[in-house]
Amino acid sequence: MRDSRAYLIQYNDYMNVFAASDFAKCKAFSTMLKGNAKDWYLSLPQGSIRSFSQLGQMFLGQFRAYRTIMSTVMGLMPVKQKEYLYERAHKFVEAEEIKRNERNKEHNHKMSHLGRLKELNQSARGGTSPKVKSLGILFAPSPMRHKPKRLDLRDRCVFHDDRGHKTEDYFSLKDAIE
């Protein structure tokens, strides 16, 4: 017997086809049993069974080890060795470190650009930075055509040599520097 529950269901279905009574189901139950199951049935004290339902419960209780256990998703996966799991974890950690280093490089690159723009802005009080002038790649632009209605005269742009906006807010300058 491979599965006690499946056996019981199949037997009950078969007997229901013939509209067998509980008494007939109990008497005929042993005809299909073999080995330990047949020995168990024959060892039951006479008159101890009141219904087929009771017999079924006793049978399932006695042979609960003979039942098919439903597989889970984890049962489909092969067991992994500890070394393999450590190796996978190590590779994952390395990948995370590589990602972190790349993000740090990008951040440092952006910060270096901001540093150069700060240098330009800080030199605004003393005119155009000598480094920028010596590069010869930036030329004085034409004055702004459309000045904003609200100008903050505290802000100064070295590039335009004008007040009302900051050097770091000038996107064309940023593009030229990069």
Number of C-alpha atoms within 10 A of each C-alpha: 13 10 15 21 18 14 16 17 12 12 15 17 12 13 17 13 8 8 11 14 13 15 13 12 20 18 11 13 19 15 8 10 15 12 8 11 17 14 12 15 16 11 9 10 8 7 6 9 15 11 13 18 14 13 19 19 13 14 17 18 11 13 17 13 12 14 15 12 8 6 8 8 6 8 9 8 8 7 8 8 8 9 9 10 11 11 11 12 12 12 12 12 12 12 12 12 12 12 12 12 12 12 12 12 12 12 11 12 12 11 12 12 14 14 12 15 18 14 13 22 22 15 14 20 12 9 14 18 17 10 10 13 11 9 8 8 9 13 10 9 9 7 10 9 6 6 10 10 7 7 11 12 11 9 15 18 21 23 21 19 14 16 15 15 19 19 23 18 11 13 10 10 15 15 8 9 13 8
